[in-house]
Amino acid sequence: MSNPVSEMRRRRTFAIISHPDAGKTTLTEKLLLFGGAIQMAGSVKSRKAARHATSDWM
């Protein structure tokens, strides 16, 4: 188990704030992909799209 203090110093928190339909979820997917948290990034599209965004839970 890692040291909690070093784990806290390693992390960064930020917020993405904008108007509806501005691409926040798609941006979040790209950040998760480039950060190595997910293997494949989706995007928010119409309901019939084959690949949806992982972080779009609503």
Backbone as ProteinMPNN parsed JSONL, in Angstrom:
{"seq_chain_A": "MSNPVSEMRRRRTFAIISHPDAGKTTLTEKLLLFGGAIQMAGSVKSRKAARHATSDWM", "coords_chain_A": {"N_chain_A": [[0.841, -1.185, 0.0], [0.531, 2.226, -0.8], [1.954, 5.31, 0.413], [-0.275, 7.552, 1.94], [0.08, 10.377, 1.915], [1.95, 10.879, -0.147], [0.419, 9.92, -2.217], [-1.682, 11.773, -2.26], [-0.303, 14.084, -3.05], [0.342, 13.418, -5.616], [-1.969, 13.564, -7.102], [-4.3, 15.557, -9.05], [-6.892, 17.914, -9.157], [-9.509, 19.248, -11.068], [-11.991, 21.292, -12.674], [-14.397, 21.148, -15.298], [-16.213, 23.476, -16.784], [-18.98, 24.615, -18.543], [-21.421, 25.697, -20.982], [-24.478, 23.778, -21.715], [-24.157, 21.003, -23.99], [-21.571, 21.56, -24.911], [-19.41, 19.936, -25.173], [-18.203, 18.785, -22.937], [-18.283, 16.14, -21.884], [-17.129, 14.632, -23.961], [-14.58, 15.779, -23.984], [-13.764, 15.011, -21.409], [-13.67, 12.226, -21.776], [-11.516, 12.045, -23.583], [-9.41, 13.023, -21.977], [-9.367, 11.025, -19.996], [-8.653, 8.852, -21.6], [-6.089, 9.605, -22.63], [-4.782, 9.785, -20.226], [-4.634, 7.186, -19.455], [-6.639, 5.885, -18.048], [-8.862, 4.737, -19.258], [-9.428, 2.496, -22.038], [-10.58, 2.963, -24.528], [-11.979, 5.724, -26.054], [-15.142, 7.188, -26.217], [-17.81, 9.153, -27.626], [-20.32, 11.671, -27.212], [-23.163, 11.158, -28.926], [-25.889, 10.708, -31.232], [-28.698, 8.656, -30.166], [-28.585, 6.278, -31.568], [-25.98, 5.746, -32.122], [-23.12, 3.632, -32.206], [-20.965, 3.538, -30.368], [-20.779, 4.769, -27.218], [-20.047, 7.388, -24.846], [-18.018, 6.582, -22.083], [-18.043, 7.939, -19.654], [-20.476, 9.219, -19.668], [-23.006, 8.982, -17.906], [-25.614, 9.715, -17.43]], "CA_chain_A": [[0.0, 0.0, 0.0], [1.351, 3.43, -0.906], [1.83, 6.328, 1.444], [-1.387, 8.456, 1.592], [0.546, 11.741, 1.644], [2.52, 10.912, -1.501], [-0.704, 9.706, -3.136], [-2.385, 13.057, -2.36], [0.534, 15.023, -3.809], [0.381, 12.948, -7.001], [-3.253, 13.819, -7.765], [-4.722, 16.916, -9.375], [-8.328, 18.022, -9.347], [-9.927, 20.443, -11.782], [-13.38, 21.225, -13.133], [-14.694, 21.598, -16.657], [-17.503, 24.15, -16.672], [-19.393, 25.302, -19.765], [-22.855, 25.586, -21.241], [-24.87, 22.448, -22.205], [-23.774, 20.602, -25.35], [-20.312, 22.209, -25.286], [-18.372, 18.936, -25.365], [-17.525, 18.444, -21.68], [-18.145, 14.69, -21.752], [-16.154, 14.187, -24.952], [-13.277, 16.212, -23.474], [-13.457, 14.133, -20.277], [-13.28, 10.93, -22.346], [-10.163, 12.172, -24.144], [-8.474, 13.13, -20.86], [-9.257, 9.689, -19.401], [-7.921, 8.014, -22.549], [-4.675, 10.0, -22.646], [-4.241, 9.515, -18.897], [-4.517, 5.746, -19.271], [-7.694, 5.352, -17.19], [-9.731, 3.922, -20.101], [-8.741, 1.99, -23.227], [-11.205, 3.446, -25.75], [-12.816, 6.891, -25.784], [-16.326, 7.373, -27.041], [-18.255, 10.538, -27.66], [-21.764, 11.794, -27.076], [-23.775, 11.28, -30.251], [-27.3, 10.334, -31.2], [-28.985, 7.406, -29.456], [-28.309, 5.121, -32.422], [-24.536, 5.586, -32.312], [-22.645, 2.348, -31.674], [-20.035, 3.698, -29.248], [-21.14, 5.902, -26.367], [-19.025, 7.819, -23.9], [-17.992, 5.831, -20.832], [-18.345, 8.814, -18.525], [-21.807, 9.806, -19.837], [-23.852, 8.054, -17.172], [-26.994, 10.177, -17.334]], "C_chain_A": [[0.886, 1.249, 0.0], [1.051, 4.407, 0.23], [0.711, 7.305, 1.058], [-0.947, 9.88, 1.251], [1.14, 11.842, 0.239], [1.439, 10.701, -2.548], [-1.484, 11.017, -3.326], [-1.594, 14.058, -3.194], [0.581, 14.675, -5.294], [-0.873, 13.352, -7.781], [-3.503, 15.296, -8.02], [-6.224, 16.888, -9.617], [-8.623, 19.32, -10.088], [-11.348, 20.23, -12.265], [-13.473, 21.738, -14.566], [-16.106, 22.174, -16.607], [-17.791, 24.856, -17.993], [-20.891, 25.109, -19.953], [-23.192, 24.177, -21.741], [-24.446, 22.239, -23.662], [-22.48, 21.256, -25.828], [-19.174, 21.219, -25.452], [-17.624, 18.539, -24.106], [-17.292, 16.948, -21.551], [-17.117, 14.15, -22.733], [-14.742, 14.583, -24.527], [-12.837, 15.328, -22.31], [-12.995, 12.771, -20.765], [-11.849, 10.979, -22.894], [-9.121, 12.27, -23.035], [-8.278, 11.78, -20.177], [-8.455, 8.751, -20.299], [-6.426, 8.334, -22.517], [-4.0, 9.771, -21.306], [-4.114, 8.04, -18.58], [-5.589, 5.125, -18.398], [-8.685, 4.481, -17.963], [-8.964, 3.539, -21.359], [-9.298, 2.547, -24.535], [-12.14, 4.598, -25.399], [-13.98, 6.921, -26.755], [-16.635, 8.854, -27.134], [-19.768, 10.544, -27.559], [-22.329, 12.069, -28.459], [-25.251, 10.949, -30.127], [-27.477, 8.982, -30.519], [-28.628, 6.162, -30.272], [-26.823, 4.886, -32.652], [-24.059, 4.325, -31.605], [-21.775, 2.512, -30.432], [-20.379, 4.961, -28.474], [-19.996, 6.231, -25.434], [-19.143, 7.031, -22.605], [-18.446, 6.693, -19.67], [-19.722, 9.464, -18.62], [-22.833, 8.884, -19.2], [-25.293, 8.491, -17.077], [-27.713, 9.77, -18.592]], "O_chain_A": [[1.879, 1.308, 0.725], [0.023, 4.32, 0.901], [0.738, 7.844, -0.048], [-1.544, 10.518, 0.385], [0.855, 12.797, -0.484], [1.529, 11.243, -3.649], [-1.898, 11.33, -4.442], [-2.183, 14.809, -3.971], [0.833, 15.542, -6.13], [-0.825, 13.467, -9.006], [-2.993, 16.165, -7.312], [-6.753, 15.948, -10.21], [-8.055, 20.366, -9.773], [-11.848, 19.105, -12.262], [-12.734, 22.63, -14.982], [-17.075, 21.442, -16.409], [-16.955, 25.602, -18.502], [-21.542, 24.428, -19.161], [-22.291, 23.447, -22.153], [-24.389, 23.182, -24.451], [-22.31, 21.482, -27.026], [-18.073, 21.613, -25.835], [-16.518, 18.006, -24.193], [-16.207, 16.528, -21.149], [-16.312, 13.293, -22.37], [-13.805, 13.802, -24.694], [-11.672, 14.938, -22.231], [-12.036, 12.214, -20.231], [-11.068, 10.05, -22.683], [-8.056, 11.663, -23.139], [-7.156, 11.424, -19.818], [-7.665, 7.945, -19.808], [-5.597, 7.432, -22.392], [-2.785, 9.584, -21.245], [-3.549, 7.673, -17.549], [-5.476, 3.955, -18.033], [-9.288, 3.577, -17.384], [-7.971, 4.178, -21.708], [-8.586, 2.605, -25.538], [-13.003, 4.453, -24.532], [-13.818, 6.706, -27.957], [-15.819, 9.698, -26.765], [-20.416, 9.525, -27.798], [-22.015, 13.082, -29.084], [-25.793, 10.917, -29.023], [-26.507, 8.251, -30.321], [-28.394, 5.098, -29.699], [-26.449, 3.919, -33.314], [-24.544, 3.993, -30.523], [-21.851, 1.684, -29.523], [-20.287, 6.073, -28.994], [-19.079, 5.429, -25.258], [-20.244, 6.836, -22.089], [-19.164, 6.217, -18.79], [-20.098, 10.206, -17.713], [-23.464, 8.086, -19.894], [-26.138, 7.693, -16.672], [-28.902, 10.053, -18.742]]}, "name": "protein", "num_of_chains": 1, "seq": "MSNPVSEMRRRRTFAIISHPDAGKTTLTEKLLLFGGAIQMAGSVKSRKAARHATSDWM"}
